[in-house]
Amino acid sequence: MIKPTLRQRLRYAFDNTMARGTSALVLWLVVASSILVVFFSAVVLIGKLAPSSGRPGTVGQLFKSLLHAIDPGTIANDTGKWPFLVMMLLLTIGGLLIVSALIGVLATGLDRKLDELRKGRSVVLERDHTLILGWSETIFTVLGELEIANASEKNPSVVILADRDRVEMEDAIRAKLDGTGSTRVVCRTGNPVDLTDLEIGSPQTARSVIVLSPEGDEDPDAQVIKTILALTRSPGRRAEPYRIVAEIHDPSNMEAARLVGGARRCWSTSARRSAACSCSRRASPARPSSTTSCSTSRATRSTSARTTTSWESGSATPSSPTTIAR
């Protein structure tokens, strides 16, 4: 095995430092400026190049060298012999290069930060909001219904977490909705299946969660079930139950969705079965097991081939069914 040279070690350490971002670049420029100022100050003091009249001390020369490095106009007031003037000119040129690089680094870092803010990767600090996971054309109908439902609420908010660009989502919502309502819509970019991205939407403080079926996916129900699983089985989940509404294409997958959601109460509508089933499970005081009672009523929905399933996991009080208008 070839032993790395000192130059390779130093370059490797330098590359690791540069990879840390804007702060590391600024630190290196500060170090370079300090070395430049100290070097030229030492040359002037040791060589006694400064004018004899008003020759500064060590601190004074360091301060004057710093002014030459950061302000090119300082050299216009210099007097003395040509060696001193040449040294100040070289110091000014070096300072110009470092200050120019510093401005470029700061501008690049600011642009990167603004780009991160535009992407919508910051954590939502809302409370008692409605969290929508995923994106499809159904979302505009959902937002319209939520706008009506939140008409009497104080400062209502809806958070959308989808694997799309934040600006595109906001533009699409503005184009479809008039935006005259009181409900605030906050868009964030992230994959609802990813546990880290899921935390961006603050599901722990959400009043309810709506999981939309993704468009253009070969198996959209699998993505919905994965999202429910990430929500209810994440290490950072809350102790109290989530109120979840999930959109399922195939009614045969509803049982799997209820299973991963740990549902105790469910309500579903199925256009394929042309029926609505309301199920409630109440815990028996004598036994830890529970009994289930179901009632089925005929429905006539022929405009949609999707199934909407909602439940409140771990709830002990009855909850009214939730519908999504198509």
For each residue, the residues with C-beta under 8 A, 3 or more apart:
1:
2:
3:
4: 8 9 12
5: 8 9
6: 9 10
7: 10 11
8: 4 5 11 12
9: 4 5 6 12 13
10: 6 7 13 14
11: 7 8 14 15
12: 4 8 9 15 16
13: 9 10 16 17
14: 10 11 17 18
15: 11 12 18 19
16: 12 13 19 20
17: 13 14 20 24 27 28
18: 14 15 24 25 28
19: 15 16 24
20: 16 17 23 24
21: 24 25 109
22: 25 26 105 106 108 109 112
23: 20 26 27
24: 17 18 19 20 21 27 28
25: 18 21 22 28 29 105 109
26: 22 23 29 30 102 105 106
27: 17 23 24 30 31
28: 17 18 24 25 31 32
29: 25 26 32 33 98 101 102 105
30: 26 27 33 34
31: 27 28 34 35
32: 28 29 35 36 98
33: 29 30 36 37 69 70 95 98
34: 30 31 37 38
35: 31 32 38 39
36: 32 33 39 40 69 91 94 95 98
37: 33 34 40 41 62 65 66 69 91
38: 34 35 41 42 62
39: 35 36 42 43
40: 36 37 43 44 65 68 87 88 90 91
41: 37 38 44 45 58 61 62 64 65
42: 38 39 45 46
43: 39 40 46 47 49 87
44: 40 41 47 48 49 50 61 65 84 87
45: 41 42 48 50 58 61
46: 42 43
47: 43 44 83
48: 44 45 55
49: 43 44 80 81 83 84 87
50: 44 45 55 56 61 80 84
51: 54 55 79 80 81 84
52: 55
53:
54: 51
55: 48 50 51 52
56: 50 59 60 61 63 64
57: 60 61
58: 41 45 61 62
59: 56 62 63
60: 56 57 63 64
61: 41 44 45 50 56 57 58 64 65
62: 37 38 41 58 59 65 66
63: 56 59 60 66 67
64: 41 56 60 61 67 68 74
65: 37 40 41 44 61 62 68 69 91
66: 37 62 63 69 70
67: 63 64 70 71 74
68: 40 64 65 71 74 75 88 91 92 95
69: 33 36 37 65 66 91 92 94 95 98 99
70: 33 66 67 95 99
71: 67 68 74
72: 75 92 95 96
73: 76
74: 64 67 68 71 77 78 92
75: 68 72 78 85 88 89 92
76: 73
77: 74
78: 74 75 84 85 88
79: 51
80: 49 50 51 84 85
81: 49 51 84 85
82: 85 86
83: 47 49 86 87
84: 44 49 50 51 78 80 81 87 88
85: 75 78 80 81 82 88 89
86: 82 83 89 90
87: 40 43 44 49 83 84 90 91
88: 40 68 75 78 84 85 91 92
89: 75 85 86 92 93
90: 40 86 87 93 94
91: 36 37 40 65 68 69 87 88 94 95
92: 68 69 72 74 75 88 89 95 96
93: 89 90 96 97
94: 36 69 90 91 97 98
95: 33 36 68 69 70 72 91 92 98 99
96: 72 92 93 99 100
97: 93 94 100 101
98: 29 32 33 36 69 94 95 101 102
99: 69 70 95 96 102 103
100: 96 97 103 104
101: 29 97 98 104 105
102: 26 29 98 99 105 106
103: 99 100 106 107
104: 100 101 107 108
105: 22 25 26 29 101 102 108 109
106: 22 26 102 103 109 110
107: 103 104 110 111
108: 22 104 105 111 112
109: 21 22 25 105 106 112 113
110: 106 107 113 114
111: 107 108 114 115
112: 22 108 109 115 116
113: 109 110 116 117
114: 110 111 117 118
115: 111 112 118 119
116: 112 113 119 121
117: 113 114 120 122
118: 114 115 166 167
119: 115 116 165 166 189
120: 117 166 187 188 189
121: 116 188 189 190 200
122: 117 188 200
123: 199 200 202
124: 129 159 186 188 200 201 202
125: 202
126: 129 157 159 186 202 205
127: 202 205
128: 205 206 207
129: 124 126 156 157 158 159 186 202 205 206 207
130: 146 156 157 158 159 206 207 208 209 210
131: 158 159 161 201 202 203 206 208 209 210
132: 139 142 158 159 160 161 162 209 210 212
133: 161 162 192 198 201 209 210 211 212 227 231
134: 161 162 192 211 212 213 214 223 224 227
135: 139 160 162 163 164 169 212 214 215
136: 139 212 213 214 215 247
137: 140 215
138: 141 142 212 213 247 324 326
139: 132 135 136 142 143 160 212
140: 137 143 144 172 173 176 177
141: 138 144 145 324 325 326
142: 132 138 139 145 146 210 212 324
143: 139 140 146 147 158 173 177 183 185
144: 140 141 147 148 177 325
145: 141 142 148 149 324 325
146: 130 142 143 149 150 156 158 183
147: 143 144 150 151 177 181 182 183
148: 144 145 151
149: 145 146 153
150: 146 147 153 156 181 182 183
151: 147 148 181 182
152:
153: 149 150 156 182
154:
155: 182 184
156: 129 130 146 150 153 182 183 184
157: 126 129 130 183 184 185 186
158: 129 130 131 132 143 146 183 184 185 186
159: 124 126 129 130 131 132 186 187 188 201 202 206
160: 132 135 139 169 185 186 187 188
161: 131 132 133 134 188 189 190 192 197 198 200 201
162: 132 133 134 135 169 187 189 190 192
163: 135 189 190 191 192
164: 135 168 169 189
165: 119 168 169 189
166: 118 119 120 169 170 187 188 189
167: 118 170 171
168: 164 165 171 172
169: 135 160 162 164 165 166 172 173 187
170: 166 167 173 174 185 187
171: 167 168 174 175
172: 140 168 169 175 176
173: 140 143 169 170 176 177 179 185 187
174: 170 171 177 179
175: 171 172
176: 140 172 173
177: 140 143 144 147 173 174 181
178: 181
179: 173 174
180:
181: 147 150 151 177 178
182: 147 150 151 153 155 156
183: 143 146 147 150 156 157 158
184: 155 156 157 158
185: 143 157 158 160 170 173
186: 124 126 129 157 158 159 160
187: 120 159 160 162 166 169 170 173
188: 120 121 122 124 159 160 161 166 200 201
189: 119 120 121 161 162 163 164 165 166
190: 121 161 162 163 194 197 198 200 201
191: 163 194 197
192: 133 134 161 162 163 197 198 201 211 227 230 231
193: 197 198 223 226 227 230
194: 190 191 197 198 230
195: 198 199 230 234 235 236
196: 199
197: 161 190 191 192 193 194 200
198: 133 161 190 192 193 194 195 201 203 230 231 234
199: 123 195 196 202 203 236
200: 121 122 123 124 161 188 190 197
201: 124 131 133 159 161 188 190 192 198 206
202: 123 124 125 126 127 129 131 159 199 205 206
203: 131 198 199 206 209 231 237 238 242
204: 236 237 238
205: 126 127 128 129 202
206: 128 129 130 131 159 201 202 203 209 242
207: 128 129 130 243
208: 130 131 242 243 244 245 322
209: 130 131 132 133 203 206 231 242 243 244 245
210: 130 131 132 133 142 244 245 246 247 324
211: 133 134 192 224 227 228 231 244 245 246 247
212: 132 133 134 135 136 138 139 142 224 247
213: 134 136 138 217 220 221 223 224 247 248 249 306
214: 134 135 136 217 220 223 224
215: 135 136 137 220
216:
217: 213 214 220 223
218:
219: 222 223
220: 213 214 215 217 223 224 249
221: 213 224 225 248 249 250 253 257
222: 219 225 226
223: 134 193 213 214 217 219 220 226 227
224: 134 211 212 213 214 220 221 227 228 246 247 248 257
225: 221 222 228 229 253 256 257 260
226: 193 222 223 229 230
227: 133 134 192 193 211 223 224 230 231 246
228: 211 224 225 231 232 244 246 257 260 261
229: 225 226 232 233 260
230: 192 193 194 195 198 226 227 233 234
231: 133 192 198 203 209 211 227 228 234 237 242 244
232: 228 229 237 242 244 260 261 262 313
233: 229 230 237 260
234: 195 198 230 231 237
235: 195
236: 195 199 204
237: 203 204 231 232 233 234 242
238: 203 204 242
239:
240: 314
241: 312 313 314 315
242: 203 206 208 209 231 232 237 238 312 313
243: 207 208 209 310 311 312 319
244: 208 209 210 211 228 231 232 261 310 311 312 313
245: 208 209 210 211 308 309 310 322 324
246: 210 211 224 227 228 257 261 308 309 310
247: 136 138 210 211 212 213 224 306 307 308 309 324
248: 213 221 224 251 253 254 257 306 307 308 309
249: 213 220 221 253 305 306 307
250: 221 253 307
251: 248 254 268 270 272 273 307
252: 255
253: 221 225 248 249 250 256 257
254: 248 251 257 258 268 270 307 309
255: 252 258 259
256: 225 253 259 260
257: 221 224 225 228 246 248 253 254 260 261 309
258: 254 255 261 263 266 309 311
259: 255 256 262 263
260: 225 228 229 232 233 256 257
261: 228 232 244 246 257 258 311 313
262: 232 259 313 314
263: 258 259 266 311 312 313
264: 281 290 311 312 313 314 315
265: 279 280 281 311 312 315 318 319
266: 258 263 279 309 310 311
267: 276 277 278 279 309 310 311 321 322
268: 251 254 276 277 307 308 309 310
269: 276 299 301 307 308 323
270: 251 254 273 274 275 276 277 307
271: 274 301 302 303 304 305 306 307
272: 251 305 307
273: 251 270
274: 270 271 298 299 300 301 302
275: 270 296 297 298 299
276: 267 268 269 270 296 297 298 299
277: 267 268 270 294 295 296
278: 267 294 295 321
279: 265 266 267 292 293 294
280: 265 292 293 318
281: 264 265 290 291 292
282: 290 291
283: 288 290 316
284: 287 288 289 290 291
285:
286:
287: 284
288: 283 284
289: 284
290: 264 281 282 283 284
291: 281 282 284
292: 279 280 281
293: 279 280
294: 277 278 279
295: 277 278
296: 275 276 277
297: 275 276
298: 274 275 276
299: 269 274 275 276
300: 274
301: 269 271 274 304
302: 271 274
303: 271 326
304: 271 301 326
305: 249 271 272
306: 213 247 248 249 271 326
307: 247 248 249 250 251 254 268 269 270 271 272
308: 245 246 247 248 268 269 323 324
309: 245 246 247 248 254 257 258 266 267 268
310: 243 244 245 246 266 267 268 321 322
311: 243 244 258 261 263 264 265 266 267
312: 241 242 243 244 263 264 265 315 319
313: 232 241 242 244 261 262 263 264
314: 240 241 262 264
315: 241 264 265 312 319
316: 283
317:
318: 265 280
319: 243 265 312 315
320:
321: 267 278 310
322: 208 245 267 310
323: 269 308
324: 138 141 142 145 210 245 247 308
325: 141 144 145
326: 138 141 303 304 306
